[in-house]
């Protein structure tokens, strides 16, 4: 796990989508699981994964790409917010 990348993702989600820390933990847990399914960790390689791993992984990788100030993806802000809300609903709260 790349802790610097995870901190950038956490800051990006807190400042851009204005999520609380408990909700951030749920989103990051789902993103970690999706990265594992794709065979990566939350790092620069996963940011370039995109649709090669599936539609949910594409959203998670676009979040990582935007947090690392990458070139951008074709994933819309609405789709990112929708998936984040879904991940929050499906994941139990963690402290």
N, C-alpha and C positions, 0 to 999 in steps of 0.2 A: 504494500500500500504506500502510495506516495502522499505523505502528509501535507506537503506544500500544495499539491494540486487539490487535495480535499479541502484545505483551508480556503483556497481561491474559489472553489465551488460553493462552499458555505457562505463566504462573503458575497458572492454574486447573487445567490438565491435570497439572502437576507436583504441586500440593498436593492435588487431589481424587482423581486416579487413580494418582498416585505413579509416573509414567513417568520413565525416565532421559532425559537430554538428546538422545541419539541417536534414541531412539524418538519424542521430541517433534518432532524435525525431520522425520521421516517422516510423522507425522500432519499437521503443518502444511503440508507439501508437497502432500499429498492434498487438504487443505481448501482450499488456494489454487487448485488445479486445479478443484475442484468449484465454487468461487465464480466462477472465470472462465467455466465452462460456463454458469452461471446469469446471467452478464452483470454481475457485481458484483466487488468486492474484499472482503477480510476486514474488514468494517466494520459499522456499525449497520444499513445497508440490507440486508446479507446476513443479519443476525440475524432479520429479519422475513420472509425469503423463504419459509421452511418448505416445505410440500409442493408449492408452485408450480413447483419446479425438479426434483422427483423425490425418491425415498426416501433416497438417499445424501446429497443436498444438504439434506434435512430434518434429518438427524442432524448434519451439519456446522453448519447454521445454529442448531440448538438448543445446540450446544456454544458457539458465539459468543454466543448470547443469554444462556446461563447465566454465561459469563465476564464479560459486561458487566452482570451483575446485573439482567437483564430480568425480565419478568413470568413467564417460564417457558413450557414447551411440554409437549406430551403425549408426548414421547419419553422412554422409560424409561431408567434407568441401565444396565440389562442391554443394551439395544440400542446405547447409546453405546459401552459397553465392547466389544461384539462387533464393531462397525464399526471401532473404533480398532485392535483386534487384527488385523483383516483388512487395514487400511491398512498396518500395520507389516510384516506378512508380504509384501505385494505391492510395497512400496517398498524399494529398496536403501538401506542406511544412508548417511547424509550427516553430515558433521562440520560 
